Amino acid sequence: MQKVLILGASGSFGSNCVAAFATAGWEVRKFKRGQEDMATAAKGADVIVNGLNPQNYKNWVTELPKIAQQVVGAAKASGATIIQPGNVYNFGAQAGEWDADTPHKATTKKGRARIEMEQILRESGVQVILLRAGDFLDTKNSGNFFDFLTSKLGKGQFTYPGQANIPHAWAFLPDMARAAVGLAEIRGQLGRFEDVPFAGLTTTGEELRAALAKLTGRKVALKSFPWGFMKLASPFWLLAREMQEMRYLWDLPHSLNGTRLHALLPAFKASGLEDVLRRVELNT
């Protein structure tokens, strides 16, 4: 039986990977952050899934590279392959369909921290599979941005942070976790560093609003995100300040190219929008 160590097993990506790997028949071990040594915990693991993140963006710039170095150390000690979820911060404000060849032009500090983290992984000498995705959608409220956007759905309002007529990339986490399992199972066929975009769902705010209205059977109106309040709160609320830095993504037409993932996992099928929204925990 193959063994996987899940770092950040209680987080949104990590918890979905726990379920997906277990369903696929893997022996799953959850890393106890702050209670055990990572290299020791990784002993005997075939794969390490890195779902660790600084909480609420705290010390993001310094902590992400440190986490990457710790994970690399554990992988070197155990001989394990690293599966790393990536995001779209690296690309900066260049609109379009992004893939592994798209230049990394981040100007934000979080984007630059992601580039540094990925460079550490790329140069580590261990096998790394980076699965890059857009904003997360989960089956339960787990602190993802979508939870806030639907927080007033019971009142017939869907909050949207930007232009509602441009495409935005989303990743349904159970699907993304299944893709991670699929890539882990063919790791012997892959290169030392693989940057694999996860196309997920590309949808506009208006398409989301219409789908939510159809699902709930009621009128749903688009409501503007309170960016003005976030700006006022920034001096004393870290999360508000950090969210503003990534505001540009909501006014930037973008998607992720799924060609590489389809070539590697031709039988993989992602869920459609209506199916995803039926499975997501909505505040209705």
C-alpha positions in Angstrom: 0.0 0.0 0.0 1.3 3.4 -0.9 1.7 6.0 1.9 1.0 9.7 1.8 1.8 12.3 4.5 -0.6 15.2 4.4 0.7 18.5 5.8 -2.1 20.9 6.8 -4.6 18.0 6.9 -7.2 20.2 8.7 -7.1 22.9 6.0 -9.3 23.1 2.9 -6.9 21.5 0.4 -5.4 19.2 2.9 -8.7 17.8 4.2 -9.9 17.1 0.7 -6.6 15.3 -0.1 -7.1 13.2 3.1 -10.4 12.0 1.7 -9.3 11.6 -1.9 -6.2 9.6 -1.1 -8.0 7.4 1.4 -10.8 6.7 -1.2 -8.1 5.7 -3.7 -6.7 3.1 -1.2 -3.6 4.9 0.1 -2.4 4.8 3.7 -2.9 8.3 4.9 -1.0 10.0 7.7 -1.8 13.5 9.0 1.1 15.6 10.1 0.7 17.1 13.6 2.0 20.6 13.1 4.0 21.8 16.2 3.9 18.4 17.8 6.3 16.3 15.7 9.3 16.6 13.4 8.4 16.8 9.8 11.3 14.6 8.5 10.5 12.0 11.1 6.8 12.0 10.2 7.7 11.6 6.5 9.7 8.4 7.1 8.3 5.7 4.8 6.0 8.1 2.9 5.9 7.8 -0.9 4.3 11.2 -1.3 4.1 14.4 0.8 1.2 16.8 0.2 2.0 20.3 1.3 -1.2 21.9 2.4 0.5 24.2 4.9 0.0 28.0 4.8 0.5 30.9 7.1 -2.8 31.7 8.8 -4.7 34.8 7.6 -1.6 35.8 5.5 0.4 36.5 8.6 4.1 36.7 7.8 3.3 35.3 4.4 6.5 36.6 2.7 8.9 35.0 5.2 6.9 31.9 6.2 6.2 30.5 2.7 9.9 30.0 1.8 10.6 28.5 5.3 7.8 26.0 4.8 9.1 25.0 1.4 12.5 24.4 2.8 11.1 22.3 5.6 9.1 20.2 3.1 12.1 19.7 0.9 14.1 18.5 3.9 11.5 16.0 4.7 11.3 14.8 1.1 15.0 14.4 0.9 15.1 12.4 4.1 12.3 10.1 3.0 12.7 10.0 -0.8 9.1 11.1 -1.2 7.6 13.1 -4.0 6.1 16.5 -3.1 2.7 17.5 -4.3 2.4 21.3 -3.9 -0.8 23.3 -4.6 0.0 26.4 -6.5 -2.0 29.5 -7.2 -2.2 32.3 -9.9 -0.5 35.0 -7.9 2.8 34.3 -9.8 1.4 35.6 -13.1 0.7 39.2 -12.0 -1.7 41.4 -13.9 -1.4 39.9 -17.4 -4.8 38.8 -18.6 -5.2 35.6 -20.6 -5.2 31.8 -20.5 -2.3 30.8 -18.2 -0.2 27.6 -18.5 3.2 26.4 -17.4 4.9 28.6 -20.0 3.3 31.8 -19.0 5.9 34.2 -17.6 5.8 34.9 -13.8 5.4 38.7 -13.5 4.1 39.1 -10.0 4.4 42.6 -8.5 2.6 41.9 -5.2 4.6 40.7 -2.2 2.5 37.5 -2.0 3.1 36.8 -5.7 6.8 37.3 -5.2 6.8 35.0 -2.2 5.0 32.3 -4.2 7.7 32.6 -6.9 10.4 32.3 -4.3 8.7 29.2 -2.8 8.4 27.5 -6.2 12.0 28.3 -7.0 13.1 26.5 -3.8 11.0 23.5 -4.8 12.2 23.6 -8.4 15.9 23.6 -7.4 15.5 21.1 -4.5 16.6 18.0 -6.5 13.5 16.1 -5.2 10.5 15.3 -7.4 7.8 18.0 -7.2 4.4 18.0 -8.8 2.9 21.5 -8.6 -0.9 21.6 -9.2 -1.8 25.2 -10.0 -5.4 26.4 -9.5 -7.6 29.4 -9.1 -9.8 30.4 -6.1 -11.0 27.5 -4.0 -14.6 26.2 -3.8 -15.2 23.7 -1.0 -18.0 21.5 0.1 -18.0 23.1 3.6 -17.4 26.6 5.0 -13.6 26.6 5.4 -12.6 30.2 5.3 -12.3 30.4 1.5 -13.3 33.6 -0.2 -16.4 32.0 -1.7 -17.8 31.6 1.8 -17.9 35.4 2.2 -19.3 36.0 -1.3 -22.3 33.8 -0.5 -22.7 34.9 3.1 -25.9 36.9 2.3 -27.4 34.4 -0.2 -30.2 33.7 2.2 -31.2 37.4 1.7 -31.1 37.0 -2.1 -27.7 38.7 -2.5 -24.5 37.4 -4.1 -21.5 39.6 -3.3 -19.0 39.9 -6.1 -15.6 41.6 -5.8 -15.1 42.8 -9.4 -16.5 43.1 -12.9 -19.2 40.5 -13.2 -18.8 39.9 -17.0 -15.2 38.7 -17.1 -13.9 35.1 -16.6 -12.4 34.0 -13.3 -10.7 30.7 -12.4 -12.1 28.6 -9.7 -11.1 25.1 -8.4 -13.5 22.7 -6.8 -11.4 21.1 -4.1 -12.7 17.6 -4.2 -11.9 17.6 -8.0 -8.5 19.1 -7.4 -7.7 16.5 -4.7 -8.7 13.7 -7.1 -6.3 15.2 -9.7 -3.6 15.2 -7.1 -4.1 11.5 -6.4 -4.1 10.8 -10.1 -0.8 12.6 -10.6 0.7 10.9 -7.5 -0.1 7.5 -8.9 1.7 8.2 -12.2 4.6 10.1 -10.6 7.1 7.5 -12.0 6.2 8.7 -15.5 6.8 12.4 -14.6 9.8 14.7 -14.6 11.7 16.1 -11.7 9.5 19.3 -11.6 6.0 19.3 -13.1 3.9 22.5 -13.2 0.4 21.3 -14.0 -2.4 23.8 -14.4 -5.8 22.7 -13.1 -8.4 24.3 -15.3 -11.3 23.8 -12.8 -14.2 26.1 -13.5 -13.9 29.3 -15.5 -17.0 31.4 -14.9 -18.1 35.0 -14.7 -19.8 36.6 -11.7 -23.0 36.9 -13.7 -22.9 33.2 -14.6 -22.4 32.3 -10.9 -25.3 34.6 -9.9 -27.6 32.9 -12.5 -26.6 29.4 -11.4 -27.2 30.3 -7.7 -30.6 31.7 -8.6 -31.5 28.5 -10.5 -30.3 26.3 -7.6 -32.1 28.2 -4.9 -35.2 28.9 -6.8 -35.2 32.5 -5.9 -34.1 35.9 -7.2 -30.4 36.6 -6.5 -29.0 40.0 -7.0 -25.4 41.0 -7.4 -24.0 43.0 -4.5 -20.8 45.0 -4.6 -17.9 43.9 -2.4 -17.1 46.4 0.4 -13.7 47.5 -0.9 -14.2 50.9 0.6 -14.6 49.5 4.1 -11.6 47.2 3.5 -9.4 50.2 2.7 -10.5 52.0 5.9 -9.9 48.9 8.0 -6.5 48.2 6.5 -4.4 50.1 9.0 -5.6 47.9 11.9 -6.9 44.7 10.1 -4.2 42.6 8.4 -6.5 40.5 6.4 -8.2 43.5 4.9 -4.9 44.9 3.8 -3.7 41.7 2.3 -7.0 41.1 0.4 -6.7 44.5 -1.2 -3.4 43.6 -2.7 -5.0 40.8 -4.7 -8.1 42.9 -5.8 -6.7 43.1 -9.3 -7.5 39.5 -10.0 -11.3 40.2 -9.9 -11.0 42.7 -12.8 -8.5 40.6 -14.8 -9.9 38.2 -17.4 -8.1 34.9 -16.8 -8.3 31.1 -17.0 -6.0 28.1 -16.6 -5.2 25.8 -19.5 -6.0 22.2 -18.7 -4.3 20.6 -21.7 -1.4 19.2 -19.7 -3.6 17.7 -17.0 -5.8 16.1 -19.7 -2.7 14.6 -21.4 -1.5 13.1 -18.1 -4.9 12.0 -16.8 -7.2 11.5 -19.9 -9.9 9.8 -17.9 -10.2 12.6 -15.3 -13.4 14.5 -15.5 -14.1 17.7 -13.5 -17.5 18.5 -12.1 -19.7 21.0 -13.9 -20.9 24.3 -12.3 -24.3 23.2 -11.3 -23.0 20.0 -9.7 -20.3 21.9 -7.8 -22.8 24.4 -6.4 -25.1 21.6 -5.3 -22.3 20.2 -3.3 -20.9 23.5 -1.9 -22.2 24.5 1.5 -24.3 27.6 0.8 -25.6 30.1 3.3 -29.2 29.8 2.3 
